[in-house]
């Protein structure tokens, strides 16, 4: 439940709560915790804490983990009865209140000093945390005082020497002050629960009572000498507290239960939870670390990198882990996606980044920004989009001529290049050339025209000639075209780059242009040559028809003459 109530009302409610239930957190913290029989309530310990968005994180026995977000000004509470479908097992639970929003919107690169006074970033980054216990389904109150055991002397002589100082009146101090070195040739027990005849086993020093602390109180008074106090603490003192061994930073004047717990080992932690070998290597759950940090577990060892928003930046959490399926980086904040994965058995240098920044795939010495290399005929590149729709899958962009090079390394000189060239809207073109040939073998221009340095072989060539594609029609005089064609020199020849023995028959482009005013004087257009041929054939057909008319007329005259001759011959024979 996430309820926002006025600050003044919340302060009043919490003030009443303070009078009823003791604190398990320090009064100088941003937040303070109260434990009731069915609820854990966390209140702001400073006025500025009302302005923070927070996450409450609770973990405990049997893998219990719970996280809930609370907006600024909300009551932060944890009530197990409201958890859907589960009850909490008896045991000790850890909680942490993590600041997730400070009202600041910083971006990477901002100088933190512009937003926070000195030391405040560290304050916000240190989470408010603690423990509570559940017994028989209810929270254990931390305010119950533990009874102190009373022991009477057994009257037995426990050694060859004993010293006890009693005041004469019975109301003074029983402290002992030894103004010399103290050497104990045996074991020592310190604490109100030590008994006469203590069985030490191999213990040399034993601290024995219900609250065990060992403090290092530095009494240096000069500002130039270090004077920080430290404490080794065993377990919480409050009812329902946690069992642990901790190292406490108590500052220059701290004592008793004050201070910041810097290092904690919880009771029940597995063997070798933290193991430092003689080599300096660190093992987590292993006593035989192989590398500087060796993490050992039975299911997906990993580390978590969690940035909270107490520094003004957006919260972001990453996991780096590995198991029998893969080594991966998990974007926890982004829906636990796995943007990076390495499968077991991947070959050496599957991805290899050189000092130059070049990336090799299957290549330990890439000589290009991306260099793919295989030795088993599998160096292939596939770009696939399983979505629906048309799109561009490959783009080559360069501030200059972009080119694609093809080379058959099994032969001496089989190198070709695809590229673009020319000036925009002038002669820009796509071209294909053989490296080292000194020429461009093929060019395709923006207007759709193309040039080839060699022959073009095709099963069929279709030339666009529909009337709908043409305009500016003018009639031609076929007879004049025929006469110009007759005057055109037709010769036999070969191109200079062609081998000897190759022969062609045709006209020169220069003369063709001079005769007909067509083409550019360097090339011949098949449309023009075909049209000239059609016109010449048509003119020849006309001349042939005219000649045929003359022949037919002459044939008729001959036929008449033949008939006249036949008649004369016949008459002469009769005479």
C-alpha positions as CSV (number, residue, x, y, z in Angstrom):
1,X,0.0,0.0,0.0
2,X,1.3,3.4,-0.9
3,X,-0.6,6.3,0.8
4,X,0.4,9.9,0.7
5,X,-0.6,12.0,3.8
6,X,0.2,15.6,4.8
7,X,3.7,16.0,6.4
8,X,2.4,17.7,9.5
9,X,-0.1,14.9,10.2
10,X,2.6,12.3,9.5
11,X,5.0,14.0,12.0
12,X,2.3,13.9,14.7
13,X,1.4,10.3,14.2
14,X,5.1,9.2,14.2
15,X,5.7,11.3,17.3
16,X,3.1,9.2,19.1
17,X,4.7,6.1,17.7
18,X,8.1,7.1,19.0
19,X,6.7,7.3,22.6
20,X,5.3,3.8,22.3
21,X,8.0,1.8,20.5
22,X,11.8,2.1,20.7
23,X,14.0,2.9,17.7
24,X,16.3,0.2,16.2
25,X,18.1,2.9,14.0
26,X,20.3,5.7,15.1
27,X,18.6,9.2,15.7
28,X,21.0,11.0,13.3
29,X,19.9,8.9,10.3
30,X,17.5,10.1,7.6
31,X,15.1,7.3,8.6
32,X,14.1,5.5,11.8
33,X,12.4,2.1,12.2
34,X,9.6,0.9,14.5
35,X,8.6,-2.7,14.9
36,X,5.0,-3.6,15.9
37,X,3.4,-7.0,16.3
38,X,2.2,-7.1,12.7
39,X,4.0,-4.2,10.9
40,X,7.3,-2.6,10.4
41,X,7.0,1.2,10.1
42,X,9.8,3.4,8.9
43,X,9.6,7.1,9.5
44,X,11.7,10.1,8.4
45,X,14.4,10.9,10.9
46,X,15.1,14.3,9.3
47,X,12.8,16.8,7.6
48,X,14.5,16.4,4.2
49,X,13.7,12.7,4.2
50,X,10.1,13.7,3.3
51,X,11.3,14.7,-0.1
52,X,12.7,11.3,-1.2
53,X,11.2,8.5,-3.2
54,X,12.3,5.2,-1.7
55,X,12.3,1.5,-2.3
56,X,11.9,-0.9,0.6
57,X,13.8,-4.2,0.1
58,X,13.3,-7.1,2.5
59,X,15.1,-10.5,2.3
60,X,14.9,-13.4,4.7
61,X,14.7,-17.2,5.2
62,X,13.8,-19.7,2.4
63,X,14.9,-17.2,-0.2
64,X,12.3,-14.6,0.6
65,X,12.7,-11.3,-1.3
66,X,10.3,-8.4,-1.5
67,X,10.6,-4.9,-3.0
68,X,8.1,-2.1,-2.9
69,X,8.4,1.5,-4.1
70,X,7.1,4.5,-2.0
71,X,6.7,8.0,-3.3
72,X,7.9,11.0,-1.3
73,X,5.8,11.7,1.7
74,X,4.3,8.2,1.8
75,X,4.1,6.0,4.9
76,X,6.8,3.3,4.5
77,X,5.5,0.1,6.0
78,X,5.9,-3.7,5.7
79,X,2.9,-5.8,6.7
80,X,3.2,-9.5,5.9
81,X,-0.5,-10.1,6.2
82,X,-1.0,-8.0,3.1
83,X,1.4,-10.0,1.0
84,X,-0.7,-12.0,-1.6
85,X,-0.6,-15.8,-1.2
86,X,2.2,-16.3,1.3
87,X,3.1,-16.1,5.0
88,X,6.6,-15.4,6.4
89,X,8.6,-18.1,8.0
90,X,10.0,-17.6,11.4
91,X,13.5,-16.2,11.4
92,X,15.6,-13.0,11.1
93,X,15.0,-10.7,8.1
94,X,17.1,-8.0,6.6
95,X,15.6,-4.8,5.4
96,X,17.0,-1.9,3.4
97,X,15.5,1.5,2.5
98,X,17.0,2.7,-0.7
99,X,16.5,6.3,-2.0
100,X,15.4,6.1,-5.6
101,X,14.4,9.7,-6.2
102,X,15.8,13.0,-4.9
103,X,13.9,15.5,-7.1
104,X,17.1,16.0,-9.1
105,X,17.4,15.3,-12.8
106,X,21.1,14.9,-13.5
107,X,22.7,13.6,-16.6
108,X,26.1,11.8,-16.9
109,X,28.8,14.5,-16.9
110,X,27.1,16.9,-14.5
111,X,29.3,18.0,-11.7
112,X,27.8,16.7,-8.4
113,X,29.2,19.7,-6.5
114,X,26.7,21.9,-8.3
115,X,23.8,20.0,-6.7
116,X,25.0,18.6,-3.3
117,X,27.0,20.1,-0.4
118,X,30.2,18.3,0.6
119,X,29.5,14.8,1.9
120,X,25.8,14.7,1.2
121,X,26.1,12.4,-1.8
122,X,27.7,9.8,0.4
123,X,24.9,10.3,2.9
124,X,22.3,9.6,0.3
125,X,24.1,6.7,-1.1
126,X,24.3,4.9,2.3
127,X,21.0,3.0,2.6
128,X,19.1,2.8,5.9
129,X,19.1,-0.8,6.9
130,X,18.5,-3.2,9.8
131,X,16.9,-6.4,10.9
132,X,13.7,-7.7,12.4
133,X,12.6,-11.1,13.6
134,X,9.5,-13.2,13.2
135,X,8.5,-15.8,15.8
136,X,5.3,-17.8,15.7
137,X,4.1,-15.6,12.9
138,X,4.5,-12.3,14.7
139,X,7.2,-9.6,14.8
140,X,9.5,-9.8,17.8
141,X,9.5,-6.6,19.7
142,X,13.0,-5.1,20.0
143,X,12.2,-3.4,23.3
144,X,12.2,-6.5,25.5
145,X,15.3,-6.4,27.8
146,X,17.3,-9.6,28.0
147,X,17.7,-10.7,31.7
148,X,21.3,-10.6,33.0
149,X,22.5,-13.8,34.5
150,X,23.8,-13.7,38.1
151,X,26.6,-16.0,39.1
152,X,27.9,-16.8,42.5
153,X,31.5,-17.9,43.2
154,X,31.9,-21.7,43.5
155,X,34.4,-21.1,46.2
156,X,37.0,-23.2,44.4
157,X,40.6,-22.1,44.0
158,X,41.0,-21.7,40.3
159,X,44.7,-20.9,40.3
160,X,47.8,-20.1,42.2
161,X,47.0,-16.3,42.3
162,X,43.8,-14.2,42.6
163,X,43.3,-10.5,43.2
164,X,40.1,-8.8,44.3
165,X,39.7,-5.2,45.6
166,X,36.8,-4.5,47.9
167,X,35.9,-1.1,49.2
168,X,35.5,-0.9,52.9
169,X,32.0,0.5,52.9
170,X,30.6,-1.9,50.3
171,X,29.3,0.9,48.1
172,X,32.4,1.8,46.1
173,X,33.9,0.6,42.9
174,X,35.2,-2.9,42.6
175,X,37.4,-2.0,39.5
176,X,40.9,-3.3,39.5
177,X,43.7,-1.1,38.2
178,X,47.1,-2.7,37.4
179,X,49.8,-0.2,36.8
180,X,52.1,-2.6,35.2
181,X,52.2,-5.2,32.4
182,X,49.7,-8.0,32.9
183,X,50.8,-11.5,31.8
184,X,48.3,-14.3,32.0
185,X,49.8,-17.7,31.5
186,X,46.5,-19.4,30.6
187,X,43.2,-18.4,29.2
188,X,41.1,-15.3,30.1
189,X,37.4,-14.9,30.3
190,X,35.9,-11.4,30.3
191,X,32.2,-10.7,30.8
192,X,29.5,-10.9,33.4
193,X,28.7,-14.5,32.5
194,X,32.2,-15.9,33.1
195,X,32.2,-18.5,35.9
196,X,34.8,-19.9,38.2
197,X,36.2,-23.0,36.6
198,X,35.4,-21.9,33.0
199,X,36.2,-24.6,30.4
200,X,38.3,-22.8,27.8
201,X,39.2,-25.6,25.4
202,X,41.6,-23.9,22.9
203,X,40.2,-20.4,23.6
204,X,42.9,-18.0,24.8
205,X,40.6,-15.0,25.3
206,X,36.8,-15.4,25.8
207,X,34.2,-12.7,26.0
208,X,31.1,-14.0,27.6
209,X,27.9,-12.2,28.3
210,X,24.6,-11.3,26.5
211,X,26.1,-8.3,24.6
212,X,29.6,-8.8,23.4
213,X,31.6,-5.9,22.1
214,X,35.3,-5.1,21.7
215,X,36.1,-1.4,21.3
216,X,39.3,0.3,20.2
217,X,39.1,3.7,21.8
218,X,41.8,6.0,20.5
219,X,42.4,8.8,23.0
220,X,44.7,10.9,20.8
221,X,43.8,14.6,21.5
222,X,46.0,16.4,19.0
223,X,44.3,17.1,15.7
224,X,47.3,15.9,13.8
225,X,47.1,12.4,15.2
226,X,44.5,9.8,14.1
227,X,41.8,9.3,16.8
228,X,39.0,7.3,15.2
229,X,37.2,4.7,17.4
230,X,36.4,1.2,16.2
231,X,34.4,-1.7,17.5
232,X,34.1,-5.4,16.8
233,X,30.5,-6.2,17.5
234,X,28.9,-9.6,17.9
235,X,25.1,-9.6,17.3
236,X,22.4,-7.0,17.8
237,X,21.5,-6.1,21.3
238,X,17.8,-5.7,20.7
239,X,15.2,-8.5,20.9
240,X,14.7,-10.1,17.5
241,X,17.9,-8.6,16.2
242,X,20.4,-10.2,13.8
243,X,23.2,-12.6,14.6
244,X,26.4,-11.4,13.0
245,X,30.0,-10.3,13.5
246,X,30.6,-6.7,12.4
247,X,33.3,-4.1,12.3
248,X,31.9,-0.7,13.3
249,X,33.3,2.8,12.5
250,X,32.4,4.8,15.6
251,X,34.1,8.1,14.6
252,X,36.2,10.2,17.0
253,X,33.8,10.2,19.9
254,X,31.5,7.2,19.3
255,X,31.0,4.4,21.8
256,X,28.5,1.7,22.8
257,X,26.0,1.0,20.0
258,X,26.9,4.1,17.9
259,X,28.7,4.0,14.5
260,X,28.4,2.7,11.0
261,X,28.7,-1.0,10.4
262,X,31.2,-1.4,7.6
263,X,31.7,-5.1,7.5
264,X,29.2,-7.9,8.4
265,X,29.3,-11.6,8.5
266,X,25.8,-13.1,9.2
267,X,25.4,-16.2,11.3
268,X,24.8,-19.3,9.2
269,X,26.8,-18.0,6.2
270,X,28.3,-20.9,4.2
271,X,31.8,-22.1,4.6
272,X,34.4,-19.9,3.0
273,X,31.9,-17.1,2.2
274,X,34.9,-14.9,2.0
275,X,38.3,-16.5,1.8
276,X,41.6,-14.7,1.3
277,X,44.4,-17.0,0.2
278,X,48.1,-16.6,0.9
279,X,48.5,-15.4,-2.7
280,X,46.1,-12.5,-2.0
281,X,43.4,-14.1,-4.1
282,X,39.9,-13.9,-2.8
283,X,37.4,-16.7,-2.9
284,X,33.6,-16.4,-2.4
285,X,32.4,-19.8,-1.2
286,X,35.7,-21.4,-2.1
287,X,38.9,-21.9,-0.1
288,X,41.0,-22.5,-3.3
289,X,40.6,-19.3,-5.4
290,X,42.3,-19.7,-8.8
291,X,42.2,-16.1,-9.8
292,X,42.2,-12.7,-8.0
293,X,38.4,-13.1,-7.4
294,X,36.9,-16.6,-7.6
295,X,33.1,-16.9,-7.2
296,X,31.8,-20.4,-6.6
297,X,28.1,-21.5,-6.4
298,X,25.9,-24.3,-7.6
299,X,23.7,-22.0,-9.8
300,X,24.7,-19.1,-12.0
301,X,27.5,-17.2,-10.1
302,X,27.3,-13.6,-10.9
303,X,27.7,-10.0,-9.7
304,X,25.2,-7.1,-9.7
305,X,26.0,-3.5,-10.6
306,X,23.2,-1.4,-9.2
307,X,23.1,2.4,-9.5
308,X,20.3,4.0,-7.3
309,X,18.9,7.4,-8.0
310,X,20.1,9.0,-4.8
311,X,22.8,10.8,-6.7
312,X,20.3,12.4,-9.1
313,X,20.9,10.0,-12.0
314,X,18.4,7.5,-13.2
315,X,18.4,4.1,-11.5
316,X,20.0,1.3,-13.5
317,X,20.9,-2.3,-12.6
318,X,23.1,-4.7,-14.5
319,X,23.9,-8.3,-13.8
320,X,27.1,-10.1,-15.1
321,X,26.8,-13.8,-14.6
322,X,27.5,-17.2,-16.2
323,X,26.3,-20.8,-16.2
324,X,26.3,-23.9,-18.3
325,X,24.1,-22.2,-20.9
326,X,25.9,-18.9,-21.4
327,X,27.9,-16.0,-20.0
328,X,25.7,-12.9,-20.1
329,X,25.0,-9.3,-19.2
330,X,21.5,-8.7,-18.0
331,X,19.7,-5.4,-18.2
332,X,17.6,-5.8,-15.0
333,X,16.1,-2.4,-15.2
334,X,15.2,-2.9,-18.9
335,X,13.0,-6.0,-18.3
336,X,15.9,-8.4,-17.6
337,X,16.8,-8.6,-21.3
338,X,20.2,-10.2,-22.2
339,X,21.9,-7.9,-24.7
340,X,25.2,-9.7,-24.6
341,X,25.7,-13.5,-24.4
342,X,28.6,-15.9,-25.0
343,X,27.8,-19.6,-25.4
344,X,30.0,-22.3,-24.0
345,X,32.4,-23.7,-26.6
346,X,32.7,-20.4,-28.5
347,X,36.1,-20.4,-30.3
348,X,39.0,-18.3,-29.3
349,X,38.7,-14.6,-30.4
350,X,35.1,-15.0,-31.4
351,X,35.0,-11.3,-30.7
352,X,38.5,-9.7,-30.4
353,X,39.0,-5.9,-29.9
354,X,42.6,-4.9,-30.8
355,X,44.4,-1.9,-29.3
356,X,43.6,0.0,-32.5
357,X,39.9,-0.4,-31.8
358,X,39.6,-2.8,-34.7
359,X,37.1,-5.7,-34.0
360,X,37.9,-9.2,-35.0
361,X,35.4,-11.9,-35.3
362,X,37.3,-15.2,-35.3
363,X,40.4,-13.1,-35.7
364,X,43.0,-12.1,-33.1
365,X,44.7,-9.5,-35.3
366,X,42.0,-7.6,-37.2
367,X,43.4,-5.0,-39.7
368,X,40.1,-3.4,-40.4
369,X,37.4,-1.8,-38.0
370,X,35.5,-5.1,-38.5
371,X,37.4,-8.1,-39.7
372,X,35.6,-11.5,-40.0
373,X,37.9,-14.5,-40.4
374,X,37.3,-18.2,-40.5
375,X,39.3,-21.2,-41.8
376,X,36.4,-23.6,-42.5
377,X,34.5,-21.9,-45.3
378,X,32.0,-20.4,-42.9
379,X,33.0,-16.7,-42.9
380,X,29.6,-15.5,-44.0
381,X,27.5,-12.4,-43.2
382,X,23.7,-12.7,-42.9
383,X,21.5,-9.6,-42.3
384,X,18.0,-10.8,-41.5
385,X,14.8,-9.0,-40.4
386,X,11.9,-11.3,-39.7
387,X,9.4,-8.4,-39.5
388,X,7.0,-7.5,-42.3
389,X,7.8,-4.6,-44.7
390,X,10.4,-3.3,-47.1
391,X,13.5,-1.7,-45.7
392,X,17.1,-1.0,-46.5
393,X,19.3,-3.7,-44.8
394,X,22.8,-2.5,-45.8
395,X,24.1,1.1,-46.1
396,X,27.6,2.2,-47.1
397,X,28.2,5.9,-46.3
398,X,31.4,7.8,-46.8
399,X,32.5,11.4,-47.1
400,X,34.0,10.5,-50.5
401,X,33.8,7.6,-52.8
402,X,32.4,4.5,-51.1
403,X,33.6,1.2,-52.6
404,X,33.2,-2.5,-52.1
405,X,36.1,-4.8,-52.9
406,X,35.9,-8.4,-54.0
407,X,39.0,-10.6,-54.1
408,X,39.7,-14.3,-54.8
409,X,42.8,-14.8,-52.6
410,X,43.4,-18.3,-54.2
411,X,44.4,-16.6,-57.4
412,X,47.0,-14.0,-58.2
413,X,45.0,-11.1,-59.6
414,X,41.2,-11.5,-59.3
415,X,40.3,-8.2,-57.7
416,X,37.2,-6.2,-58.5
417,X,35.7,-3.1,-56.9
418,X,32.1,-1.8,-56.8
419,X,32.0,2.0,-56.2
420,X,30.2,5.2,-57.0
421,X,31.9,8.2,-58.7
422,X,31.2,11.5,-60.4
423,X,29.6,14.7,-59.4
424,X,26.0,15.0,-58.1
425,X,23.5,15.8,-60.9
426,X,26.3,16.0,-63.4
427,X,27.9,12.6,-64.1
428,X,27.3,10.6,-60.9
429,X,27.4,6.9,-61.6
430,X,27.9,3.4,-60.2
431,X,30.8,1.6,-61.6
432,X,32.6,-1.7,-61.6
433,X,36.2,-2.1,-62.4
434,X,39.0,-4.7,-62.2
435,X,41.7,-3.5,-59.8
436,X,44.9,-2.7,-61.8
437,X,43.2,-2.7,-65.3
438,X,43.5,1.1,-65.6
439,X,40.0,1.5,-66.8
440,X,36.4,1.2,-65.7
441,X,34.8,-1.9,-67.1
442,X,31.1,-0.9,-66.5
443,X,29.4,2.4,-65.6
444,X,25.7,3.0,-64.8
445,X,24.6,6.6,-64.8
446,X,21.8,8.3,-62.9
447,X,19.7,8.7,-66.1
448,X,19.8,4.9,-66.6
449,X,22.3,4.9,-69.3
450,X,25.3,2.5,-69.1
451,X,28.7,2.1,-70.5
452,X,30.7,-1.1,-70.9
453,X,34.4,-1.3,-71.8
454,X,33.9,-4.7,-73.5
455,X,31.3,-6.7,-75.4
456,X,27.7,-7.2,-74.1
457,X,26.4,-10.7,-74.7
458,X,22.7,-11.4,-74.2
459,X,20.1,-13.9,-75.3
460,X,17.9,-11.0,-76.3
461,X,18.1,-7.2,-76.2
462,X,14.8,-5.3,-75.9
463,X,14.9,-1.6,-76.8
464,X,12.1,0.6,-75.6
465,X,10.3,1.9,-78.7
466,X,6.6,2.4,-77.8
467,X,5.0,5.5,-79.2
468,X,3.9,6.5,-75.7
469,X,7.5,6.9,-74.7
470,X,8.4,9.2,-77.6
471,X,7.6,12.8,-78.6
472,X,8.7,15.5,-81.1
473,X,7.9,13.4,-84.2
474,X,9.2,14.6,-87.6
475,X,9.0,12.8,-91.0
476,X,12.2,11.7,-92.7
477,X,13.1,11.5,-96.4
478,X,14.1,7.9,-96.9
479,X,15.8,8.7,-100.2
480,X,18.1,11.2,-98.6
481,X,19.0,8.9,-95.8
482,X,19.8,6.2,-98.4
483,X,22.1,8.5,-100.3
484,X,23.9,9.5,-97.0
485,X,24.2,5.8,-96.1
486,X,25.7,5.0,-99.5
487,X,28.3,7.8,-99.0
488,X,29.2,6.4,-95.5
489,X,32.4,4.5,-95.4
490,X,32.0,1.0,-94.1
491,X,35.3,-0.7,-93.2
492,X,36.7,-3.7,-91.4
493,X,38.6,-3.2,-88.1
494,X,39.2,-4.2,-84.4
495,X,39.3,-2.3,-81.1
496,X,42.7,-1.5,-79.9
497,X,42.3,-3.4,-76.7
498,X,41.2,-6.5,-78.5
499,X,43.6,-9.3,-79.5
500,X,44.8,-9.6,-83.0
501,X,42.5,-11.6,-85.3
502,X,39.4,-10.1,-83.9
503,X,37.5,-8.4,-86.8
504,X,34.4,-6.1,-86.9
505,X,32.6,-4.4,-89.8
506,X,31.0,-1.0,-89.4
507,X,31.1,2.7,-89.7
508,X,33.0,5.3,-87.6
509,X,31.0,7.3,-85.1
510,X,32.6,10.5,-86.3
511,X,31.5,10.0,-89.9
512,X,28.1,8.7,-88.8
513,X,27.5,11.9,-86.8
514,X,28.8,14.0,-89.8
515,X,26.4,12.3,-92.2
516,X,23.3,12.1,-90.1
517,X,23.8,14.5,-87.1
518,X,23.1,11.7,-84.7
519,X,25.1,10.3,-81.7
520,X,28.0,12.1,-80.0
521,X,30.7,11.3,-82.5
522,X,32.2,8.7,-80.1
523,X,29.5,6.1,-79.8
524,X,26.8,4.7,-82.0
525,X,23.2,4.3,-80.7
526,X,21.5,1.1,-81.9
527,X,18.2,2.9,-82.1
528,X,19.8,5.3,-84.6
529,X,21.6,2.7,-86.6
530,X,18.5,0.6,-86.7
531,X,16.4,3.6,-87.7
532,X,18.8,4.5,-90.5
533,X,18.7,0.9,-91.7
534,X,14.9,0.9,-91.7
535,X,14.8,4.2,-93.6
536,X,17.3,2.9,-96.2
537,X,15.5,-0.3,-96.6
538,X,12.3,1.6,-97.1
539,X,14.0,3.9,-99.7
540,X,15.4,0.8,-101.5
541,X,11.9,-0.7,-101.5
542,X,10.5,2.4,-103.1
543,X,13.3,2.3,-105.7
544,X,12.7,-1.3,-106.2
545,X,9.0,-0.7,-106.7
546,X,9.7,2.1,-109.2
547,X,12.0,-0.2,-111.1
548,X,9.5,-3.0,-111.0
549,X,6.9,-0.6,-112.5
550,X,9.4,0.3,-115.3
551,X,10.1,-3.4,-115.8
552,X,6.4,-4.2,-116.0
553,X,5.9,-1.4,-118.6
554,X,8.8,-2.6,-120.7
555,X,7.6,-6.2,-120.4
556,X,4.2,-5.1,-121.7
557,X,5.9,-3.3,-124.6
558,X,8.0,-6.3,-125.3
559,X,5.0,-8.5,-125.3
560,X,3.3,-6.2,-127.8
561,X,6.4,-6.2,-130.0
562,X,6.6,-10.0,-129.8
563,X,3.0,-10.2,-130.9
564,X,3.6,-7.8,-133.8
565,X,6.7,-9.8,-134.9
566,X,4.7,-13.0,-134.7
567,X,2.0,-11.5,-136.9
568,X,4.5,-10.3,-139.5
569,X,6.2,-13.7,-139.6
570,X,2.9,-15.4,-140.0
571,X,1.9,-13.1,-142.9
572,X,5.1,-13.5,-144.6
573,X,4.9,-17.2,-144.6
574,X,1.5,-17.0,-146.2
575,X,2.8,-15.0,-149.1
